[in-house]
Amino acid sequence: PSKGTGFVQVFRREEAEADNIKLRLIGLEENTKYRITFLERKEKELVLTGKELMENGLPIILTEKPSGVIVVYKKDTNDSNN
């Protein structure tokens, strides 16, 4: 947390019904923007505030079963609040 970066590793098992989930993160700075990168996927990067990530959650969609994704979050260096 002190470096403003981290990652989430998400798996969807063969038996999983839902193809999407919102994961609420913890320990972020509410007013800071975070750049969200989906590794090994062609999804567009997201920029969300710490408050959005902690209250609304990080949106994850995994359409294939089984599948997984690693998501990296990092303080947005273009954010003037940092």
Secondary structure as GFF3:
##gff-version 3
##sequence-region A 1 82
A	DSSP	beta_strand	5	12	.	.	.	ID=ss1
A	DSSP	beta_strand	20	23	.	.	.	ID=ss2
A	DSSP	beta_strand	33	38	.	.	.	ID=ss3
A	DSSP	beta_strand	46	49	.	.	.	ID=ss4
A	DSSP	alpha_helix	50	55	.	.	.	ID=ss5
A	DSSP	beta_strand	58	61	.	.	.	ID=ss6
A	DSSP	beta_strand	67	75	.	.	.	ID=ss7
###
